[in-house]
Amino acid sequence: MLSIPDASFPRPPLPADEQGAKAANTSAATLDRRLSVAPMMEYTDRFCRHFHRLLSRNTLLYTEMVTTGALIHGDRARFLRYDPCEHPLAFQLGGSDPAALAQCAKFVEDAGYDEVNLNCGCPSDRVQTGNFGACLMKTPRLVADCIAAMNDACSIPVTVKNRLGVDDQDSYGQLCDFIGTASESGCRTFVVHARKAWLQGLSPKENREVPPLMYGRVYQLKRDFPALEIIINGGVETLAEAERHLRHVDGVMIGRAAYHNPYLLAEADARIFAANTAAPSREEVLERFADYAAAQVADGIRLNHMTRHIIGLYAGQPGARRFRRYISEHAWRDPSPKAFFRAAAASVSAAPATEQPEAIAP
Ligand SMILES: Cc1cc2nc3c(=O)[nH]c(=O)nc-3n(C[C@H](O)[C@H](O)[C@H](O)COP(=O)(O)O)c2cc1C
């Protein structure tokens, strides 16, 4: 077993030539995972993803986890629905039955997604009852069977999102066993949440905060499995941090920070993907989201189902609190979307010049 120190990583800026200049994501074959927004249940629905896409053209977006049972027996069309502008787009599945996962991987491919991801990191009681999510880290052979079945059923990339370990199965050697076994069945890309999970005694929220982050283990995985694509996840709050991680791994996935401070995505195309594009202003993003929201409202969607995802747009800016308040107080009344977004933007500029920016929510 290897013993890997989890020293903090070096922090010099990423040289321009290392930032790479791959083309924007257009198909599974060219999927560029240098930056992605994490799958988050109840958060990364299609409205949220549309909003994130207005901020960054290249960042890979993930759906919420959908279980195989829901996809096979539930309202499949609703679970698979997305807007073509959301590409590049990955669908996350929860399950542990190879046949059911294979069937669902095919649904996902047929719906036009660019990637299908298997959740091996969620520690909630609900997924433990179904014997999937983080529990799967205890059964690498079963994960390998799941991946093989999914790969047989579809031709889009099958990827895995996992933890460093679970419970007392948390050594680096056991992590290597998991990655090695899963990769032998054809998985080339692993998104590693850089902390272990406790299956008993911690809530899902605590399992995102209490077990310590061990970035060094993820870097070591990349060194030990250089042919695999290793994406790091957990606790990344800024693009500067993402750039530093990219010195050691192939990609960075950001969850909570992208949700609570979405404007950080606005510079991702230029900084992470070396695209020759200027960051859109917050006001431009609002204007474009207003057009989208108007079309959705005309289709019967409640305005506040969409606006809840944008309340962090001015995080850290003067007027952020007014913006949030305006949205929470007015969106549920279902006003005309265009007028609503104009007034929401105006509420920010109404902030007195002396107002101090508030800290960004964790
Ligand atoms: C509200 C919420 C819901 C989440 N739902 C999922 C999920 O459906 N699938 C998954 O793999 N991870 C899920 N996660 C975990 C995130 O994908 C990510 O691994 C975790 O938040 C750590 O990244 P961060 O520190 O950048 O937020 C969820 C996290 C949050 C905060």
The ligand as a Tripos MOL2 file, in Angstrom:
@<TRIPOS>MOLECULE
LIG
   31    33     1     0     0
SMALL
NO_CHARGES

@<TRIPOS>ATOM
      1 C1        -27.3510   19.9080   -2.7340 C.3       1 LIG1
      2 C2        -26.3560   18.9000   -3.2450 C.ar      1 LIG1
      3 C3        -26.8040   17.8240   -3.9830 C.ar      1 LIG1
      4 C4        -25.8790   16.8860   -4.4850 C.ar      1 LIG1
      5 N1        -26.3280   15.8810   -5.2940 N.ar      1 LIG1
      6 C5        -25.4250   15.0470   -5.8840 C.ar      1 LIG1
      7 C6        -25.8280   14.1030   -6.8780 C.ar      1 LIG1
      8 O1        -26.9950   14.0320   -7.2880 O.2       1 LIG1
      9 N2        -24.8670   13.2860   -7.3820 N.ar      1 LIG1
     10 C7        -23.5580   13.3660   -6.9930 C.ar      1 LIG1
     11 O2        -22.7100   12.6140   -7.4870 O.2       1 LIG1
     12 N3        -23.1560   14.2620   -6.0850 N.ar      1 LIG1
     13 C8        -24.0580   15.1160   -5.5410 C.ar      1 LIG1
     14 N4        -23.6220   16.0790   -4.6870 N.ar      1 LIG1
     15 C9        -22.1850   16.1930   -4.3890 C.3       1 LIG1
     16 C10       -21.5140   17.1430   -5.3940 C.3       1 LIG1
     17 O3        -21.6140   16.6470   -6.7000 O.3       1 LIG1
     18 C11       -20.0270   17.3530   -5.0290 C.3       1 LIG1
     19 O4        -19.3910   16.1050   -5.1100 O.3       1 LIG1
     20 C12       -19.8480   17.9130   -3.6250 C.3       1 LIG1
     21 O5        -20.7410   18.9870   -3.3790 O.3       1 LIG1
     22 C13       -18.4100   18.3730   -3.4120 C.3       1 LIG1
     23 O6        -18.0660   19.3810   -4.3400 O.3       1 LIG1
     24 P1        -18.0570   20.9480   -3.9200 P.3       1 LIG1
     25 O7        -17.2410   21.0610   -2.6680 O.co2     1 LIG1
     26 O8        -17.4560   21.6530   -5.0800 O.co2     1 LIG1
     27 O9        -19.4900   21.3220   -3.6590 O.co2     1 LIG1
     28 C14       -24.5180   17.0190   -4.1860 C.ar      1 LIG1
     29 C15       -24.0840   18.1240   -3.4480 C.ar      1 LIG1
     30 C16       -24.9840   19.0610   -2.9960 C.ar      1 LIG1
     31 C17       -24.4880   20.2700   -2.2280 C.3       1 LIG1
@<TRIPOS>BOND
     1     1     2 1
     2     2     3 ar
     3     2    30 ar
     4     3     4 ar
     5     4     5 ar
     6     4    28 ar
     7     5     6 ar
     8     6     7 ar
     9     6    13 1
    10     7     8 2
    11     7     9 ar
    12     9    10 ar
    13    10    11 2
    14    10    12 ar
    15    12    13 ar
    16    13    14 ar
    17    14    15 1
    18    14    28 ar
    19    15    16 1
    20    16    17 1
    21    16    18 1
    22    18    19 1
    23    18    20 1
    24    20    21 1
    25    20    22 1
    26    22    23 1
    27    23    24 1
    28    24    25 2
    29    24    26 1
    30    24    27 1
    31    28    29 ar
    32    29    30 ar
    33    30    31 1
@<TRIPOS>SUBSTRUCTURE
     1 LIG1         1 GROUP 0 **** ****
